Amino acid sequence: MPRKSDTARESLLDKAVRLERFQGERHLFEGLVLNHVVLPPAGREDYLTGNFEDVCISTGHYLGAESFRYAVTKDEQALRRARESASALRKLQTITGTTGFFARGFKTAAEPTWDEACYFFPREWHQAGDYRWLGDPSSDSMNGRTFGWACYFDLVADERAKREAAEDVSAVVSQWIENDFRIVDIDGRMTLWGNFSPAILEEDLNALQALNHLKCAHHITGDERFEREYRRLIRDFGYADRAVVAKVLPHGSTPPWDDNLGMTALFHLAQYEDDRALRGLYQESVARYWSALRDDPNPFFQFAHKVLQPDAEIHPGTMGWFREYEVRRQKRVIKPRYREDAPGVEGETEGSPHAFLRAYWMGRYYGFIGEEE
């Protein structure tokens, strides 16, 4: 880890370069972002030990980061890493042996490893040749896929890459529609957090996300079926009205990662929608989120809001967030789930800096951060 005296002198660009290097060394595997790893000696030397629950969303958000970075710098490494993460999103689908169902994450392993039993989905690991992949993807997983593909399609992809993006998005979203807007696992059952169905929908946040998935799918593929389904959810089931109240108030009533899901969904949905009435509803949703988040210096929230509301002021603490950010490490005893009597493994876990990179390069792309800062 860098010394405090060193980091005090570095610019935000220098920090982004340092964290990008760190990301590549410790938190990337075949383009997949390993957002939470167990360091050696408890973990593997290739950093493939850890929590794979949020790998899909992290990879999508990192693909967005590299897409913004390439659009700003035209750096060959940014292009290469964007392509690798796009390939990882495709592999998350193909590794399952299906058309349309996708994994949370994957790794190389010829048999189960000890850490699989220690995190949230120990029964959802599957073997695929020399790989193992984790099932039961969630609304979070799909959120990352949609954000990453939309950024990549708009900012990076050539014609071949656009076709590959369209093929993947079409397969996933088509299967989702055919299962009544439910993410269905390979066992034919809806995943734990995969419900977007109008028949049983409980969360307004998932109505917002459903509209974003369909709008982005239409944008990427040009397939009018996705626009028809988008309009049907609005017309017959009131999804746009539900999207307005996706943010649960008062603030703090729901976990903070739900705000990330909501603002990520609104970012593309509100920009891609041309209908004045619908765009007005989505701006109402933005305003509702902002009533709770305006004092949060999180730069992704601040920048996404300013893109959607150009006259908005950016919180003065946002630059401080960037300067104070460092990768988090934690020493802990990692125990198997469902076996409280097990001794566990003592190890040090480490987080990925992809959130910093997404926010920094987004800020650079929109001109909210200067190269010299």
C-alpha positions in Angstrom: 0.0 0.0 0.0 1.3 3.5 -0.7 2.6 5.7 2.1 0.5 8.6 3.1 3.2 11.1 2.2 3.3 9.7 -1.3 -0.5 9.8 -1.9 -0.7 13.4 -0.6 1.4 14.5 -3.5 -0.3 12.6 -6.3 -2.8 14.1 -8.7 -6.2 12.4 -9.2 -4.9 11.2 -12.6 -1.8 9.7 -11.0 -4.1 8.0 -8.5 -6.3 6.6 -11.2 -3.2 5.3 -13.0 -2.0 3.7 -9.8 -5.3 2.1 -9.0 -5.7 0.9 -12.6 -2.4 -0.9 -12.3 -3.5 -2.3 -8.9 -6.8 -3.4 -10.4 -5.0 -5.3 -13.2 -2.5 -7.0 -10.8 -5.0 -8.2 -8.2 -8.6 -7.8 -9.3 -8.9 -8.8 -12.9 -9.3 -12.3 -14.3 -10.0 -12.7 -18.0 -11.7 -9.3 -17.9 -13.8 -10.2 -14.9 -13.6 -7.9 -11.9 -12.9 -9.7 -8.6 -14.3 -7.2 -6.3 -13.5 -8.9 -3.0 -10.6 -11.3 -2.8 -8.8 -13.2 0.0 -5.1 -12.4 -0.1 -2.4 -15.1 0.1 -1.4 -17.1 2.1 -5.0 -17.9 3.0 -6.1 -17.2 -0.6 -4.7 -18.4 -3.9 -1.6 -16.8 -5.4 -3.7 -15.9 -8.5 -6.2 -14.0 -6.3 -9.1 -16.3 -7.3 -10.2 -16.9 -3.7 -13.0 -14.9 -2.4 -16.6 -13.6 -2.7 -18.0 -13.9 -6.2 -21.5 -12.7 -5.4 -21.1 -9.3 -7.0 -18.6 -10.0 -9.7 -21.1 -9.5 -12.5 -22.2 -6.1 -11.4 -18.6 -5.1 -10.7 -17.5 -6.2 -14.2 -20.3 -4.2 -15.8 -19.5 -1.1 -13.9 -15.8 -1.5 -14.6 -16.6 -1.9 -18.3 -18.3 1.5 -18.0 -15.2 2.9 -16.4 -12.9 1.7 -19.2 -15.4 2.9 -21.8 -15.3 6.4 -20.3 -11.5 6.2 -20.0 -11.0 5.2 -23.6 -13.4 7.9 -24.8 -11.2 10.5 -22.9 -7.7 9.2 -23.6 -7.9 6.8 -26.6 -5.4 4.7 -24.5 -4.7 1.3 -26.0 -4.8 -0.3 -22.5 -8.2 1.1 -21.9 -9.4 -0.3 -25.2 -7.9 -3.7 -24.4 -9.4 -3.8 -20.9 -12.8 -2.7 -22.2 -12.7 -5.5 -24.8 -11.6 -8.0 -22.2 -14.5 -7.1 -19.8 -17.0 -7.1 -22.6 -15.7 -10.6 -23.4 -16.2 -11.5 -19.7 -19.8 -10.4 -19.8 -20.4 -12.7 -22.8 -18.6 -15.6 -21.1 -20.8 -15.1 -18.0 -23.6 -16.3 -20.3 -21.9 -18.9 -22.5 -20.2 -20.7 -19.5 -23.6 -21.7 -18.3 -24.2 -23.8 -21.4 -27.5 -22.0 -22.1 -28.8 -19.2 -24.3 -29.8 -16.3 -22.1 -29.0 -17.4 -18.6 -25.9 -15.8 -17.1 -23.6 -16.5 -14.1 -22.6 -14.2 -11.2 -19.0 -15.1 -11.8 -16.5 -17.7 -12.8 -13.0 -19.0 -12.0 -10.6 -21.7 -12.9 -10.8 -24.7 -10.6 -11.1 -28.4 -11.4 -13.1 -29.0 -8.2 -14.8 -27.1 -5.4 -12.5 -24.8 -3.3 -12.8 -24.1 0.4 -14.0 -20.5 0.0 -17.1 -21.5 -1.9 -18.7 -22.8 1.3 -18.0 -19.5 3.1 -20.0 -17.0 1.2 -23.7 -16.4 0.4 -24.4 -19.0 -2.3 -22.4 -22.2 -1.5 -25.0 -24.4 -3.2 -25.0 -22.5 -6.5 -21.5 -23.4 -7.8 -21.3 -25.5 -11.0 -18.5 -27.2 -12.9 -17.8 -26.4 -16.6 -14.7 -28.1 -17.7 -11.7 -26.4 -16.1 -14.0 -23.6 -14.8 -16.4 -23.2 -11.9 -19.3 -20.7 -12.2 -21.7 -19.3 -9.6 -25.4 -19.2 -10.4 -28.4 -17.4 -8.9 -27.8 -14.0 -10.5 -29.8 -11.1 -9.1 -31.2 -7.7 -10.1 -27.7 -6.3 -9.2 -26.1 -8.6 -11.6 -28.3 -7.5 -14.5 -27.9 -3.9 -13.5 -24.1 -4.2 -14.1 -24.5 -6.0 -17.4 -26.9 -3.3 -18.8 -24.8 -0.4 -17.6 -21.5 -1.8 -19.0 -23.0 -2.8 -22.4 -24.6 0.6 -22.9 -21.4 2.5 -22.1 -19.3 0.1 -24.3 -21.8 0.3 -27.2 -21.9 4.1 -27.1 -18.2 4.9 -26.5 -16.0 2.1 -27.6 -17.5 -0.6 -29.8 -16.7 -0.9 -33.5 -19.3 -2.6 -35.8 -18.2 -6.1 -34.9 -18.3 -5.3 -31.2 -21.7 -3.7 -31.5 -23.0 -7.0 -33.1 -21.5 -9.0 -30.3 -23.0 -6.7 -27.7 -26.4 -6.9 -29.4 -26.2 -10.7 -29.6 -25.5 -11.0 -25.8 -28.0 -8.4 -24.7 -30.7 -9.9 -27.0 -30.2 -13.4 -25.6 -30.3 -12.4 -22.0 -33.2 -9.9 -22.2 -35.2 -12.2 -24.5 -35.0 -15.1 -22.0 -35.9 -12.7 -19.2 -39.1 -11.5 -21.1 -40.0 -15.1 -21.9 -39.9 -15.9 -18.2 -42.4 -13.1 -17.4 -39.6 -10.7 -16.5 -38.1 -13.1 -14.0 -34.4 -14.2 -13.9 -34.8 -17.9 -14.0 -31.9 -20.2 -13.0 -30.9 -23.4 -14.8 -33.1 -25.4 -12.5 -36.1 -23.5 -13.9 -36.8 -21.6 -10.7 -36.7 -17.8 -10.2 -33.5 -16.7 -8.6 -33.6 -15.2 -5.1 -33.5 -11.6 -6.2 -34.6 -12.0 -9.8 -38.2 -10.7 -9.7 -39.3 -8.0 -12.1 -42.6 -9.6 -13.0 -45.8 -7.5 -13.1 -47.6 -10.5 -11.7 -45.7 -10.5 -8.4 -43.6 -7.3 -8.4 -43.0 -6.0 -4.9 -40.2 -3.4 -5.4 -40.7 -0.2 -7.3 -36.9 -0.1 -7.8 -37.2 -3.2 -9.9 -39.9 -1.5 -12.1 -37.3 1.2 -12.7 -34.6 -1.3 -13.5 -36.9 -3.3 -15.8 -37.6 -0.2 -17.9 -33.9 0.5 -18.2 -33.1 -3.0 -19.3 -35.7 -2.8 -22.1 -34.8 0.7 -23.2 -31.1 -0.2 -23.3 -31.8 -3.4 -25.1 -33.7 -1.5 -27.8 -30.9 1.0 -28.0 -28.2 -1.6 -28.4 -30.1 -4.1 -30.7 -32.5 -2.0 -32.6 -35.1 -4.8 -32.0 -38.6 -3.2 -31.8 -39.8 -6.1 -29.6 -37.9 -4.6 -26.7 -39.6 -1.2 -27.2 -43.0 -2.9 -27.4 -42.4 -4.7 -24.1 -41.2 -1.5 -22.6 -44.4 0.3 -23.6 -46.5 -2.6 -22.4 -45.1 -2.5 -18.9 -45.8 1.2 -18.8 -49.3 1.1 -20.3 -50.7 -2.1 -18.7 -48.8 -2.2 -15.4 -47.8 1.4 -14.5 -44.1 0.7 -14.4 -43.2 4.4 -15.2 -45.3 5.6 -12.3 -43.7 3.0 -10.1 -40.3 4.2 -11.3 -41.0 7.7 -10.0 -41.2 6.3 -6.4 -38.3 3.8 -6.8 -36.4 5.7 -4.0 -37.8 4.7 -0.7 -38.2 7.6 1.7 -37.1 8.5 4.3 -33.5 8.0 3.3 -32.0 5.1 5.1 -35.1 2.9 4.9 -33.3 0.7 2.4 -29.6 -0.4 2.0 -27.3 2.1 0.4 -26.5 -0.2 -2.6 -30.1 0.2 -3.7 -29.3 3.9 -4.4 -26.5 2.8 -6.7 -28.9 0.5 -8.6 -31.4 3.3 -8.9 -29.1 6.0 -10.1 -27.3 3.6 -12.4 -30.6 2.7 -14.0 -31.8 6.3 -14.4 -28.5 7.4 -16.0 -29.2 5.7 -19.3 -33.0 5.4 -19.1 -33.5 9.2 -18.7 -31.0 9.9 -21.5 -32.3 7.4 -24.0 -36.0 8.3 -23.6 -37.3 10.7 -26.2 -41.0 10.9 -25.1 -41.4 14.2 -23.2 -44.0 12.8 -20.8 -42.0 9.7 -19.9 -38.8 11.7 -19.6 -40.6 14.0 -17.2 -41.5 11.0 -15.0 -37.9 9.9 -15.0 -36.8 13.3 -14.0 -39.3 13.2 -11.1 -37.6 10.0 -10.1 -34.2 11.7 -10.3 -35.5 14.5 -8.1 -36.8 12.1 -5.5 -33.4 10.4 -5.3 -31.8 13.7 -5.1 -33.9 14.8 -2.2 -32.1 12.1 -0.2 -28.7 12.0 -1.9 -27.8 15.7 -2.4 -25.6 15.8 0.6 -23.8 12.5 -0.2 -20.4 13.4 -1.8 -20.3 10.0 -3.6 -19.0 11.2 -7.0 -21.0 8.7 -9.1 -24.3 10.1 -7.6 -23.1 13.6 -8.0 -21.9 13.2 -11.6 -24.9 11.1 -12.8 -27.3 13.7 -11.3 -25.5 16.6 -13.0 -25.6 14.8 -16.4 -29.4 14.4 -16.0 -29.8 17.9 -14.4 -27.1 20.1 -16.0 -27.8 23.1 -13.9 -27.1 21.2 -10.6 -24.2 22.0 -8.4 -21.7 19.3 -7.5 -21.3 18.7 -3.7 -18.1 20.4 -2.6 -17.0 17.3 -0.8 -16.8 15.2 -4.0 -13.2 16.0 -4.7 -12.3 15.1 -1.2 -14.0 11.7 -1.7 -11.5 11.0 -4.5 -8.5 12.2 -2.5 -9.4 10.2 0.6 -10.2 7.0 -1.3 -8.0 4.0 -0.8 -8.6 0.3 -1.3 -10.0 -1.3 1.8 -8.5 -4.3 3.5 -9.9 -6.3 6.5 -8.5 -9.1 8.6 -11.1 -11.7 9.4 -11.8 -15.3 10.2 -13.7 -16.8 7.2 -16.0 -19.6 8.2 -18.2 -22.0 6.2 -21.9 -21.0 6.2 -24.2 -23.5 8.0 -21.3 -24.8 10.1 -20.9 -22.6 13.1 -18.6 -25.2 14.8 -16.0 -25.0 12.0 -12.7 -23.3 12.9 -12.6 -21.1 9.9 -9.6 -19.7 8.0 -7.7 -16.5 9.1 -7.1 -14.2 6.2 -7.0 -10.7 4.9 -9.6 -9.6 2.4 -9.2 -6.8 -0.1 -11.6 -4.7 -2.2 -11.4 -3.7 -5.8 -11.0 0.0 -6.8 -13.5 -0.2 -9.7 -15.9 2.3 -8.0 -13.1 5.0 -8.0 -12.3 4.3 -11.6 -15.9 4.4 -12.8 -16.5 7.8 -11.0 -13.1 9.3 -12.0 -13.3 8.5 -15.7 -17.0 9.4 -15.9 -16.1 12.8 -14.3 -13.3 13.3 -16.9 -15.5 12.4 -19.8 -18.2 14.9 -18.9 -15.7 17.6 -17.9 -16.5 17.6 -14.2 -12.8 16.8 -13.4 -9.8 18.4 -15.1 -6.7 16.5 -16.1 -4.6 18.6 -13.8 -6.6 18.0 -10.6 
